[in-house]
Amino acid sequence: MSRLILWILLTLGLIALEYRRSREWKRSLLAVAIFVWILSLAVVGLTMRAVLPFFLLHILLILFAWGALLYSLYIRRWLWWAFVLPALTPLVFYLFNLFDGSRYEA
C-alpha cells in the first residue's frame, strides 16, 4: 500500500515539475484531471473483483493509462484513447450483469 502512495506522489510531483518547466497551467490542470479520472476508475474497478478476468484486465488497463499519462507529459501528445480504455471494462461488466445477472443472488 505504501508503494502505491509513493507512486501517486511521484506522479503528482512529475506533473508539478512539468508545470514548472513549461508554465502551461492548462496542460497541468488537464494532467491532474486525467490522473484523478484514472484513480477514480481504479476505485470503481474494485467492484469487479467477483469476476477475475474482468478485474485483471481492468488493472492492466489502469496501469496502461497511468503510463500513457506519464508518456503524454513528456512527449506533449495526449493519447486520449488510452484514458478511455479503463472505462470500458466496468461498462462491459455492468452490461453483462444487466443481461445475464450477477449469479450471486440467493
N, C-alpha and C positions, 0 to 999 in steps of 0.2 A: 504494500500500500504506500509505503514511504517513497518508493521509486516512482510510482505514478505521480505523486505530488511533486517530486523533483522534476519529472518530465514536463508537467504542466507549468511549473515556474520557469523552466528553461525555455519553453515555447513563448511564454509571455515576455521573458527577457529578450528573446530574439526579435520579437515584434517591436519592443521598445528600442532595441539597437537599430533596427531598420528605420524606425521613425527618426531617430537621432541622426542617422546618416543621410536620409533623403528629405526630411522635413515635409513629407506629404501626409498630412493628418487624415485625409480621406482614405488613403490606401491603408494606413494603420488601423483606422476605425473599422474598415471592411475586414481586415485580417482578424481583429478581435471578435467581430460579429460572426465570422465564419468559424472561429475557434469555439465560441460559445455554442454555435449550431452543432458542431461536431461533439462537444461534450454533452449536450442535451440528447443527441441521438444515442450516445453511449449509455445514458441513463435509461432511455426508452428501450434500448436493446436488452436490458435486464429482464424484461417481461417475456422474452423469448427463450428463456432457459429450459423450458419444458421440451422444446424440440431442438436437440443438439446441433443438427446440421445448419439450421437457420441461425442459431446463436453463433456458431463458429464462423459462418460466412459473414455475419454482421460484424463481428470483432475484426475479421480480416479487412473488411471494407472501411471500418473506422480507422484502422491503422494506415490503410492506403490513403484515406482522406487527410489524415494528420500529416503524412509525408508529403502529400500534394500541397498542403498549406505551406510547409517549410520550403518546398521547391518553388512555390509561387512567390515567396518573399524575395528570393534572390534572383530568379530568372525574370521577374516582373511580367509574368504572363499568367493569368488566372486560369486554372483548369477547373472550370465550373462543373463539368460532368463528374469530376472526382468527388465533389462535395454533395452531389445529389445521390450518388450510388448508395451510401449507407441508409438513406431514407427509403429505398426501395424494399429492403429486407423486412422491416416491420410492416410495411404496406402489404406485401405479399403474404406475410404471416397472418395478418388480420383478415385478409380476404379469404385465405384458406379456412380460417376459423369461422368466418361468416358462412361459407358454403358447406363445409364439412363438419363443423362443430369442433370443440376442443378435445372431445373424447375423455374428458376428465370429470364429466358430470356424474353425480351419484345415481 
